[in-house]
Amino acid sequence: FGWGEGETNPLQKFNEHLDSSVFQAGAGLYYEFATQGSQTVWTGAVEARSGNWADATTPFPLASASKLFTALAVMRTMELKPKDWYPERYINTFPGWEDFSNFEVELEVNRSNLTVHHLLTHTSGLPFAMRSSKEDISKVKLFYKPGTQYGYTLGHRVLGWAIRDYWVDTPEGKKAGLKTVHDTYKFLIFDKMGLSDATGFSDSMKVAFGFEGDAGDAAIDSCGADLIKLAVLALRRGRLPNGDVLISEKNWNAWAVPNLLPGGKLSKQLVNWEGADASWHNWNYGGLKEQIMQQSGDFGWNYFGATYYDSKEIGWCGFFSSCLRVTYQHDLAFVMMQRDVADLKKSKPYLVEHFSEMAAFLKCDGTPCAKPGHFSSSVFCQMKSEVVPWSPDCPRNATRGKGWGLGHEDYTVESEHHSCYVPTCA
């Protein structure tokens, strides 16, 4: 791709952007690129101000990126129980959820009910809240008629509770002894994906989100080694690297790839709604609730997460700036793990703008793609214009340390000598 001596490549630019004076997180930062075959192409780490380093096993709070696991659990439920769980089903038609209905709507005479689709796509009109119970939420007034606008909110929390209530009463759930949202996710997806104990609901988040039940929209912790498995599953359109299917490719392509917002519009085009001040009584200090709900941009949304660039990319980032990203255009998965609320270095918008460039840089020269199984490995070594089998001598990671002594090394990503990958042909 023409990056020669003396010219800074996209990955080196990314590292320099991350390792700045405004990166103030105490636990460090870790990121990883991986192929469809779950092979690591490149990893990076940035030293924290405290001198700590993060690696693939370091747990981080996902915050809003928890929604990606919840989305998968809901889609898995729709895959396994299509007669009971489908996008158009109203939540109040599930046993025990009858009162979650007949919502008042701002500026509307008629009342509304909510579907699975509304809750997964942030088109429900439900106000965002922190320590709210199911009963609290069932009494709120919706900000707009469901299915007409976009408002980033707590639909995934509601769905986590709903699939828990559903599965605990099934024969499979009773046999497995399911009781909590965590039990349900573990049964549906965590164990199937081979995730470690680092992934699960955080007890500390109960202080923020209350004790109604695990908050599937914001309260999951995970590590890079586990989150990259979710990214690879998304890259493989619902299929695990071992061939097991969690979501059929047909359903994945319908549920998790296209933009499913009203009229195929971007989220920024669907936030021109206003709610009455009386609706903001629950945790709206300084207008923070409105800021959260109306966060939007050049992205759509589907049943998995956000969609970018006409669905060439999907993913999402959390409040603490941990991110998952997949590019179907370049056939590559990515995660970034950190706990940096302020994100003054603006790693999230940088990722949105430059992810495609970094993926293109990591592609091996001369081989556009390969059929599955054509090579024993999809990871090779780029040595100037030559592509050779990867060996430990080939750089595959870079650390950004403070640069003062052993254990604080600062490495440059070489433009003409680094690991590379060959995408799988569509």
Solvent accessible surface area in square Angstrom, and as a share of the most:
residue,aa,sasa,rsa
1,F,126,0.53
2,G,68,0.66
3,W,58,0.20
4,G,22,0.21
5,E,155,0.70
6,G,91,0.87
7,E,94,0.42
8,T,54,0.31
9,N,1,0.01
10,P,9,0.06
11,L,0,0.00
12,Q,12,0.05
13,K,101,0.43
14,F,0,0.00
15,N,1,0.00
16,E,81,0.36
17,H,60,0.27
18,L,0,0.00
19,D,31,0.16
20,S,43,0.28
21,S,100,0.64
22,V,55,0.32
23,F,8,0.03
24,Q,88,0.39
25,A,6,0.05
26,G,31,0.30
27,A,38,0.29
28,G,0,0.00
29,L,0,0.00
30,Y,18,0.07
31,Y,1,0.00
32,E,13,0.06
33,F,0,0.00
34,A,2,0.02
35,T,5,0.03
36,Q,42,0.19
37,G,44,0.42
38,S,51,0.33
39,Q,61,0.27
40,T,34,0.20
41,V,0,0.00
42,W,2,0.01
43,T,26,0.15
44,G,3,0.03
45,A,12,0.09
46,V,1,0.00
47,E,1,0.00
48,A,0,0.00
49,R,144,0.53
50,S,73,0.47
51,G,27,0.26
52,N,79,0.40
53,W,84,0.30
54,A,4,0.03
55,D,77,0.40
56,A,27,0.21
57,T,95,0.55
58,T,32,0.18
59,P,81,0.51
60,F,3,0.01
61,P,12,0.08
62,L,0,0.00
63,A,6,0.05
64,S,19,0.12
65,A,0,0.00
66,S,0,0.00
67,K,6,0.03
68,L,0,0.00
69,F,0,0.00
70,T,0,0.00
71,A,0,0.00
72,L,0,0.00
73,A,0,0.00
74,V,0,0.00
75,M,0,0.00
76,R,26,0.09
77,T,0,0.00
78,M,3,0.01
79,E,44,0.20
80,L,76,0.38
81,K,49,0.21
82,P,82,0.51
83,K,185,0.78
84,D,52,0.27
85,W,1,0.00
86,Y,84,0.32
87,P,20,0.13
88,E,118,0.53
89,R,42,0.15
90,Y,99,0.38
91,I,0,0.00
92,N,29,0.15
93,T,74,0.43
94,F,8,0.03
95,P,109,0.68
96,G,53,0.51
97,W,2,0.01
98,E,102,0.46
99,D,122,0.63
100,F,2,0.01
101,S,26,0.17
102,N,85,0.44
103,F,3,0.01
104,E,78,0.35
105,V,7,0.04
106,E,20,0.09
107,L,174,0.86
108,E,84,0.38
109,V,150,0.86
110,N,118,0.60
111,R,127,0.46
112,S,19,0.12
113,N,54,0.28
114,L,1,0.00
115,T,11,0.06
116,V,0,0.00
117,H,48,0.21
118,H,25,0.11
119,L,0,0.00
120,L,0,0.00
121,T,0,0.00
122,H,1,0.00
123,T,0,0.00
124,S,0,0.00
125,G,0,0.00
126,L,0,0.00
127,P,10,0.06
128,F,20,0.08
129,A,7,0.05
130,M,36,0.16
131,R,131,0.48
132,S,6,0.04
133,S,31,0.20
134,K,44,0.18
135,E,110,0.49
136,D,71,0.37
137,I,4,0.02
138,S,21,0.14
139,K,148,0.63
140,V,43,0.24
141,K,74,0.31
142,L,0,0.00
143,F,5,0.02
144,Y,12,0.05
145,K,106,0.45
146,P,14,0.09
147,G,28,0.27
148,T,54,0.31
149,Q,50,0.22
150,Y,0,0.00
151,G,0,0.00
152,Y,6,0.02
153,T,1,0.01
154,L,0,0.00
155,G,0,0.00
156,H,0,0.00
157,R,1,0.00
158,V,0,0.00
159,L,0,0.00
160,G,0,0.00
161,W,1,0.00
162,A,3,0.02
163,I,0,0.00
164,R,34,0.12
165,D,41,0.21
166,Y,35,0.13
167,W,3,0.01
168,V,37,0.22
169,D,102,0.53
170,T,12,0.07
171,P,107,0.67
172,E,66,0.29
173,G,0,0.00
174,K,134,0.57
175,K,188,0.80
176,A,55,0.42
177,G,44,0.42
178,L,17,0.08
179,K,160,0.68
180,T,61,0.36
181,V,1,0.01
182,H,57,0.25
183,D,42,0.22
184,T,0,0.00
185,Y,0,0.00
186,K,86,0.36
187,F,54,0.22
188,L,2,0.01
189,I,0,0.00
190,F,7,0.03
191,D,82,0.42
192,K,96,0.41
193,M,13,0.06
194,G,45,0.44
195,L,25,0.12
196,S,55,0.36
197,D,146,0.76
198,A,30,0.23
199,T,5,0.03
200,G,10,0.10
201,F,27,0.11
202,S,16,0.10
203,D,109,0.57
204,S,81,0.52
205,M,26,0.12
206,K,68,0.29
207,V,110,0.63
208,A,33,0.25
209,F,19,0.08
210,G,8,0.08
211,F,148,0.61
212,E,63,0.28
213,G,19,0.18
214,D,20,0.10
215,A,3,0.02
216,G,0,0.00
217,D,1,0.00
218,A,11,0.09
219,A,5,0.04
220,I,0,0.00
221,D,37,0.19
222,S,0,0.00
223,C,4,0.02
224,G,0,0.00
225,A,35,0.27
226,D,3,0.02
227,L,0,0.00
228,I,10,0.05
229,K,70,0.30
230,L,0,0.00
231,A,0,0.00
232,V,1,0.00
233,L,0,0.00
234,A,0,0.00
235,L,5,0.02
236,R,52,0.19
237,R,66,0.24
238,G,0,0.00
239,R,103,0.37
240,L,11,0.06
241,P,63,0.40
242,N,112,0.57
243,G,30,0.29
244,D,79,0.41
245,V,62,0.35
246,L,3,0.02
247,I,1,0.00
248,S,34,0.22
249,E,100,0.45
250,K,168,0.71
251,N,40,0.20
252,W,0,0.00
253,N,61,0.31
254,A,53,0.41
255,W,31,0.11
256,A,0,0.00
257,V,22,0.12
258,P,43,0.27
259,N,35,0.18
260,L,46,0.23
261,L,5,0.03
262,P,33,0.21
263,G,80,0.77
264,G,48,0.46
265,K,96,0.41
266,L,60,0.30
267,S,0,0.00
268,K,99,0.42
269,Q,96,0.43
270,L,7,0.03
271,V,22,0.13
272,N,133,0.68
273,W,16,0.06
274,E,142,0.64
275,G,18,0.17
276,A,47,0.36
277,D,125,0.65
278,A,84,0.65
279,S,20,0.13
280,W,20,0.07
281,H,157,0.70
282,N,44,0.23
283,W,71,0.25
284,N,35,0.18
285,Y,174,0.66
286,G,77,0.74
287,G,24,0.23
288,L,70,0.35
289,K,2,0.01
290,E,67,0.30
291,Q,113,0.50
292,I,35,0.18
293,M,0,0.00
294,Q,48,0.21
295,Q,74,0.33
296,S,40,0.26
297,G,18,0.17
298,D,92,0.48
299,F,19,0.08
300,G,0,0.00
301,W,0,0.00
302,N,0,0.00
303,Y,10,0.04
304,F,0,0.00
305,G,0,0.00
306,A,0,0.00
307,T,5,0.03
308,Y,16,0.06
309,Y,108,0.41
310,D,138,0.71
311,S,20,0.13
312,K,89,0.38
313,E,3,0.01
314,I,0,0.00
315,G,0,0.00
316,W,24,0.08
317,C,23,0.14
318,G,2,0.02
319,F,120,0.50
320,F,21,0.09
321,S,0,0.00
322,S,0,0.00
323,C,0,0.00
324,L,1,0.00
325,R,4,0.01
326,V,0,0.00
327,T,0,0.00
328,Y,35,0.13
329,Q,103,0.46
330,H,20,0.09
331,D,15,0.08
332,L,0,0.00
333,A,0,0.00
334,F,0,0.00
335,V,0,0.00
336,M,0,0.00
337,M,1,0.00
338,Q,0,0.00
339,R,122,0.45
340,D,10,0.05
341,V,74,0.42
342,A,70,0.54
343,D,8,0.04
344,L,111,0.55
345,K,8,0.04
346,K,129,0.55
347,S,0,0.00
348,K,56,0.24
349,P,59,0.37
350,Y,32,0.12
351,L,0,0.00
352,V,43,0.25
353,E,110,0.49
354,H,50,0.22
355,F,0,0.00
356,S,36,0.23
357,E,81,0.36
358,M,0,0.00
359,A,0,0.00
360,A,16,0.13
361,F,6,0.02
362,L,0,0.00
363,K,40,0.17
364,C,6,0.04
365,D,51,0.26
366,G,81,0.78
367,T,44,0.25
368,P,117,0.74
369,C,53,0.32
370,A,13,0.10
371,K,150,0.64
372,P,109,0.68
373,G,78,0.75
374,H,127,0.57
375,F,77,0.32
376,S,126,0.81
377,S,37,0.24
378,S,26,0.17
379,V,8,0.05
380,F,29,0.12
381,C,3,0.02
382,Q,8,0.04
383,M,89,0.40
384,K,142,0.60
385,S,102,0.66
386,E,105,0.47
387,V,49,0.28
388,V,35,0.20
389,P,108,0.68
390,W,76,0.27
391,S,46,0.30
392,P,121,0.76
393,D,124,0.64
394,C,6,0.03
395,P,38,0.24
396,R,78,0.29
397,N,87,0.44
398,A,2,0.01
399,T,36,0.21
400,R,31,0.11
401,G,4,0.03
402,K,80,0.34
403,G,53,0.51
404,W,158,0.55
405,G,51,0.49
406,L,171,0.85
407,G,38,0.37
408,H,34,0.15
409,E,58,0.26
410,D,68,0.35
411,Y,118,0.45
412,T,92,0.54
413,V,3,0.02
414,E,86,0.39
415,S,22,0.14
416,E,50,0.22
417,H,50,0.22
418,H,4,0.02
419,S,0,0.00
420,C,0,0.00
421,Y,1,0.00
422,V,7,0.04
423,P,10,0.06
424,T,37,0.22
425,C,37,0.22
426,A,153,1.19
